[in-house]
Amino acid sequence: MKKFTTIAACALLILMSTTVAKADLLTEYNVNISDANMYADNVNLYQLFNQYFADQLGANTYASSNDLFNDRGVNPYTDWTTSGSQLVGAFKVAALGHDMSMLDGYGNVVASLIHLSGTENLGQVGGITNLGGQSVVDIEDGLHVDFRLDAYNGSSLLYSWSSNPDENIDGMVHMVAIDITDLYNAKYGTVNDSVYMFGWEDLHLTGAGAPLAADWDYQDFVAIMTNVKPNDNPVTPEPTTMLMFGMGMLALPFARRLRK
């Protein structure tokens, strides 16, 4: 009975550890993605994702953008490494123009990836515009980079946001990254080492006012890039790590018995 109680306690501890880790995604990094259609955007990040990968997901669609981020999200403080990267898709629904760039460790723009203007660009396939692969040129492979999104009203620059929250004047996460490698390769029959979907929020937390600041849906501008790799580990615990931790906890009672 005592051995069963110990094992049950260990299993409960493992479950609690996993639950806490997932909850931290919404609190530790201030990432709580809003799915409310405040401005008649007509699409949320998870809906766009489900639609784009409908054939690959089948019935296993995501019920919210936070569920999507919990399952596939990457630490917002991640920096990135390129290796023959291509920008292969984009989506925007916001009225502002958007320009997405790559910056090196010194803040220099090493590649301007895309510029989209106008009120809507809903694309062709699942809402995503097929860009045909815009090569990232004039950048050496293996260079650590961050991303930047410039938001324009006409020709006037309104906001400039970094993928690194520490660089933003409101200290908030303006870009979330989602690992779509398996689904993208299955969709197009490719063998990319990594593929990520980057979702941006272009509003300003403190300067835009309360109504605008509540619109944190991260679908104002969405980009898909192949062969960009994160240099940090994902926020969510890796299954192997959790399994080894659990096995270690289960072995503790037997180790104590052997010592005695």
HUGIWO-V938202 format. One record per residue. N is the residue number from 1. RES is the residue in three letters. PHI is phi as a letter, one per 20 degrees, with the letter a starting at -180 (none if undefined). Layout:
BEGIN
N,RES,PHI ; N,RES,PHI
END
This chain:
BEGIN
1,MET,none ; 2,LYS,f ; 3,LYS,f ; 4,PHE,f ; 5,THR,f ; 6,THR,f ; 7,ILE,f ; 8,ALA,f ; 9,ALA,f ; 10,CYS,f ; 11,ALA,f ; 12,LEU,f ; 13,LEU,f ; 14,ILE,f ; 15,LEU,f ; 16,MET,f ; 17,SER,f ; 18,THR,f ; 19,THR,f ; 20,VAL,f ; 21,ALA,f ; 22,LYS,f ; 23,ALA,f ; 24,ASP,f ; 25,LEU,f ; 26,LEU,e ; 27,THR,d ; 28,GLU,f ; 29,TYR,d ; 30,ASN,l ; 31,VAL,d ; 32,ASN,c ; 33,ILE,f ; 34,SER,e ; 35,ASP,d ; 36,ALA,f ; 37,ASN,e ; 38,MET,f ; 39,TYR,c ; 40,ALA,l ; 41,ASP,f ; 42,ASN,m ; 43,VAL,b ; 44,ASN,d ; 45,LEU,g ; 46,TYR,f ; 47,GLN,f ; 48,LEU,f ; 49,PHE,f ; 50,ASN,f ; 51,GLN,f ; 52,TYR,f ; 53,PHE,d ; 54,ALA,g ; 55,ASP,f ; 56,GLN,e ; 57,LEU,e ; 58,GLY,m ; 59,ALA,e ; 60,ASN,e ; 61,THR,e ; 62,TYR,e ; 63,ALA,e ; 64,SER,b ; 65,SER,f ; 66,ASN,f ; 67,ASP,f ; 68,LEU,f ; 69,PHE,f ; 70,ASN,f ; 71,ASP,e ; 72,ARG,c ; 73,GLY,f ; 74,VAL,d ; 75,ASN,g ; 76,PRO,f ; 77,TYR,e ; 78,THR,f ; 79,ASP,d ; 80,TRP,c ; 81,THR,c ; 82,THR,d ; 83,SER,b ; 84,GLY,m ; 85,SER,f ; 86,GLN,c ; 87,LEU,e ; 88,VAL,d ; 89,GLY,b ; 90,ALA,b ; 91,PHE,b ; 92,LYS,b ; 93,VAL,c ; 94,ALA,f ; 95,ALA,f ; 96,LEU,f ; 97,GLY,e ; 98,HIS,c ; 99,ASP,c ; 100,MET,d ; 101,SER,c ; 102,MET,d ; 103,LEU,c ; 104,ASP,e ; 105,GLY,f ; 106,TYR,e ; 107,GLY,n ; 108,ASN,e ; 109,VAL,f ; 110,VAL,d ; 111,ALA,a ; 112,SER,e ; 113,LEU,e ; 114,ILE,a ; 115,HIS,c ; 116,LEU,c ; 117,SER,c ; 118,GLY,n ; 119,THR,e ; 120,GLU,b ; 121,ASN,b ; 122,LEU,e ; 123,GLY,m ; 124,GLN,c ; 125,VAL,d ; 126,GLY,l ; 127,GLY,n ; 128,ILE,e ; 129,THR,f ; 130,ASN,f ; 131,LEU,e ; 132,GLY,m ; 133,GLY,n ; 134,GLN,e ; 135,SER,f ; 136,VAL,e ; 137,VAL,d ; 138,ASP,l ; 139,ILE,b ; 140,GLU,f ; 141,ASP,f ; 142,GLY,n ; 143,LEU,f ; 144,HIS,f ; 145,VAL,c ; 146,ASP,d ; 147,PHE,d ; 148,ARG,c ; 149,LEU,d ; 150,ASP,d ; 151,ALA,d ; 152,TYR,d ; 153,ASN,d ; 154,GLY,m ; 155,SER,e ; 156,SER,e ; 157,LEU,f ; 158,LEU,e ; 159,TYR,c ; 160,SER,c ; 161,TRP,d ; 162,SER,d ; 163,SER,f ; 164,ASN,e ; 165,PRO,g ; 166,ASP,f ; 167,GLU,e ; 168,ASN,e ; 169,ILE,f ; 170,ASP,e ; 171,GLY,m ; 172,MET,d ; 173,VAL,f ; 174,HIS,d ; 175,MET,c ; 176,VAL,d ; 177,ALA,d ; 178,ILE,c ; 179,ASP,f ; 180,ILE,c ; 181,THR,g ; 182,ASP,f ; 183,LEU,f ; 184,TYR,f ; 185,ASN,f ; 186,ALA,f ; 187,LYS,f ; 188,TYR,d ; 189,GLY,m ; 190,THR,d ; 191,VAL,c ; 192,ASN,f ; 193,ASP,f ; 194,SER,b ; 195,VAL,b ; 196,TYR,c ; 197,MET,d ; 198,PHE,d ; 199,GLY,d ; 200,TRP,d ; 201,GLU,d ; 202,ASP,e ; 203,LEU,e ; 204,HIS,d ; 205,LEU,f ; 206,THR,e ; 207,GLY,e ; 208,ALA,e ; 209,GLY,n ; 210,ALA,g ; 211,PRO,g ; 212,LEU,f ; 213,ALA,f ; 214,ALA,e ; 215,ASP,e ; 216,TRP,e ; 217,ASP,d ; 218,TYR,l ; 219,GLN,c ; 220,ASP,f ; 221,PHE,b ; 222,VAL,c ; 223,ALA,c ; 224,ILE,d ; 225,MET,c ; 226,THR,e ; 227,ASN,l ; 228,VAL,d ; 229,LYS,c ; 230,PRO,f ; 231,ASN,e ; 232,ASP,d ; 233,ASN,f ; 234,PRO,g ; 235,VAL,f ; 236,THR,f ; 237,PRO,f ; 238,GLU,f ; 239,PRO,g ; 240,THR,f ; 241,THR,f ; 242,MET,f ; 243,LEU,f ; 244,MET,f ; 245,PHE,f ; 246,GLY,f ; 247,MET,f ; 248,GLY,f ; 249,MET,f ; 250,LEU,f ; 251,ALA,e ; 252,LEU,g ; 253,PRO,g ; 254,PHE,f ; 255,ALA,f ; 256,ARG,f ; 257,ARG,f ; 258,LEU,f ; 259,ARG,f ; 260,LYS,f
END
